[in-house]
């Protein structure tokens, strides 16, 4: 599964959302492998983590060499050249080439196509309407649009959605982020979103996400959600909903339910 994570908003929290989603998917689904990529700088991920040694960040030229020389038998060695997030099988890959941006774009495209992750998340930085970003979005199976619950955000989403072809619209789903369920109901969201409710899910608001990001400890959150930490229980069902939205359909159920998670 290859997911393009997009938004028309610059501060919707989609980078931290990507890291939490990747972590809980890997931990709750028998250690599945996750690749975190971005059309921007991978430091947007690393800023939320305690990376003590920046030398751990693989040079993109080395990563390109590994991918180009890999075979079907040894392609999983590429995970040795990513930066592991926490204890889960979540790996961040550096594709930035400041001297030759076109080479960085080529490497990112190759990573999306070739890294053998069960879930690849591409955090699309900037407008999804930029030509460069469109190329990367089109390489993904699903477009996951992240917005915040305000009228301006709903309008921006509708404008973007209406700019897509019917084929593209068929591959889009929505996460409404930073939702306070005591203040905003699912019915209010459904009334404003303009697409079928089965394609929409929510990601709860918690000021603790900001705290853990500032403490550079975002990788701890998936574990706390999984183990039912009292501060994170409300995220369990919501994260399951998002994973089921991405992976399951009427004829195929692959996501392990909460009854299979640690109690």
Secondary structure, DSSP 8 states (H G I E B T S, - for coil): -EEEEE-S-SSS-HHHHHHHHHHHHHHHTTS--EEEEESS-THHHHTTS--S-GGGS--HHHHHHHHHH--TTTGGGGGGGSEE-TTSSEEE-----SS-HHHHHHHHHHHHHH---SEEEEE--S-TTSHHHHHHHTTSSEEEEEEESSHHHHHHHHHHHHHS-HHHHTTEEEEEEEE-TTT--HHHHHHHH-S-GGGEEEEE--HHHHHHHHTT-TTHHHHHHHTT-TTTTHHHHHHHHHHHHHH-BTTB--S--GGGS--
